[in-house]
Amino acid sequence: DIISKRIEKFFDKSKRKKEWRISLTENCNYRCFFCHEEGLDMEKRRKPKTTEEIYSVIKKGVELGYSDITFTGGEPLIRKNDIVWILNKLNEECLFPDITIVTNGYLVDDEFLDELCKYRGYVKFNFSMHSVNKDEYYKIVNPVNGDKNSFDKIVANIDKIVKKGIVI
């Protein structure tokens, strides 16, 4: 029956897209009260990887069949120049995994979006928008720089992304 076939397909990993989450940094421009820093021991810090090291891992992953790469953090856009470098390198080598960027959206800018549009693969954003109520939002995110206009800036950034045709 159709339900059995759907369940079988769901559990058949050979038919699923291979996904990979890569934390680019543990740094963030917010201090959300619930942040757990992706399970890190809060007393220990990771040694940051170079852009080239990250790229070599991504390339190996693509060679092993990973077709969906998600950049996380902290806040991955702290390293947006590295993301652009990686996407340019993927373009050069004709490797086009799907790319998802999990972000709070504060550091999005026009130059970055223009660079993302040059990637010949699929790029989308996953926003960590913890409330659509401005007052509640500020209670949760606690921007490091104290910017009380960050909510409006992020809404404007989402609008920019949509106008560029990038998926959210």
Summary of the structure (lengths in Angstrom):
residues: 168
radius of gyration: 17.6
end to end distance: 35.0
largest distance: 56.6
contacts: 443
relative contact order: 0.15
helix: 45%
strand: 16%
